[in-house]
Amino acid sequence: MDDSIDAIRRFNRFFTRHVGAIDAHFLGSDLNLPEARLLFEIATRAPVLARVLQNALGLDRGYLSRTIARFERRGWIVRDRVAGDARVRPIRLSADGRALFETIDARQRAAVAADLDRLGGVERDDLVAALARARLLLDPASGGPFTLRTFRIGDVGHIIARQSVLYAASHNWGRALELIEAETVAAFLRDFKPGREQCWVAEIDGVMAGAVLVTDEGEGIARLRLLHVEPFARRRGIGDALVRQCIDFASAIGQREIVLWTHTVLADARRLYARHGFDCIATAIHHAFDAPVHGETWRLALADAG
């Protein structure tokens, strides 16, 4: 834990210096960073009430009141009146305030662009994904709605890496499981049958939030494989969406059933499969993970199969 705390504090020190967070004159303006952020919120929300700004930014009420008064004295904002309620004073930018905002916004975009220009395309993508992932880990509710897409280069390798890490942490399933997963995705890539097999990735703000594979086992049987949902993305319905995607796909190509292999200890996964109509049809103890584990085979008959 101490190493993690030190790492985060080290990044915080770097980033506050990098973006000029402690500069008295942020990006050469007459504002510090909190004031510039407040100006941004007024510009993008106007007209807006002070209490909305306070809640959005988590600012002290007294500090917010003093800053708004300073903005008003400088002629950067206008406080309107609402008929019938003198206490309600919506805030919006004046022409001078709008000009100031646009100047600061342009400088900030240029500073970010300069950072990105030093990076190659892959590095830029890595940075954007890393920043989004950090935000989602610290504040899962900040993410937008999830989307599903088919797999791209590098996805299946990332899928087995994440599954291996997550199962090692939760159930102490180590290298043996990782080997099984690696062999599974190697066969999927090597023998991939377009139109008969697929891998879907769930994303939130461009970050992988979960994934699943479906393979063609022959004789009208599809197999659901390597389903996972990242911890930060759970309770959003992603697991249900991925399973439903597999069912719809298998049904559309005329498969008569879907099977899968899971484990008795994976209670959440078992409830998910049962919710979509799968039944457990066989159980057996195995040692594939270098320890005795109770495995289960589940099956779903596809009603629309011809």
Order of alpha helices (4+ residues) and beta strands (2+ residues): alpha-alpha-alpha-alpha-beta-beta-alpha-alpha-beta-alpha-alpha-beta-beta-beta-alpha-beta-alpha-beta-beta
